[in-house]
Amino acid sequence: MIGEDVYTQSSQVFKNIEDLLAVAGATMADVIKINTFLTDMSQYGEFSKARNEAFPAGVPASASYSTPALVLPSLLVEVEAIAIIGSGG
């Protein structure tokens, strides 16, 4: 994982999602919902900043959850994205 802070990790996660969507012929505009898991909810603002940058046309439906830990101790954020190819216009 790149970065040791929520903003940097979130930005990288959204770039990874964007790259995966491109392989399937989709874009970030095709994302209809995201679920986010944060290990420290006090850092939600930093996550939100990266999310807003990743979705300049508008943030999709989303839910955020606090979790005590993720699979690796260095991970601070996990994002699950649901997309419908072609739905973003």
Rosetta blueprint (number, residue, H / E / L):
1 M L
2 I L
3 G L
4 E L
5 D L
6 V H
7 Y H
8 T H
9 Q H
10 S H
11 S H
12 Q H
13 V H
14 F H
15 K H
16 N H
17 I H
18 E H
19 D H
20 L H
21 L H
22 A H
23 V H
24 A L
25 G L
26 A L
27 T L
28 M H
29 A H
30 D H
31 V E
32 I E
33 K E
34 I E
35 N E
36 T E
37 F E
38 L E
39 T L
40 D L
41 M H
42 S H
43 Q H
44 Y H
45 G H
46 E H
47 F H
48 S H
49 K H
50 A H
51 R H
52 N H
53 E H
54 A H
55 F L
56 P L
57 A L
58 G L
59 V L
60 P L
61 A E
62 S E
63 A E
64 S E
65 Y E
66 S E
67 T L
68 P L
69 A L
70 L L
71 V L
72 L L
73 P L
74 S L
75 L L
76 L L
77 V E
78 E E
79 V E
80 E E
81 A E
82 I E
83 A E
84 I L
85 I L
86 G L
87 S L
88 G L
89 G L
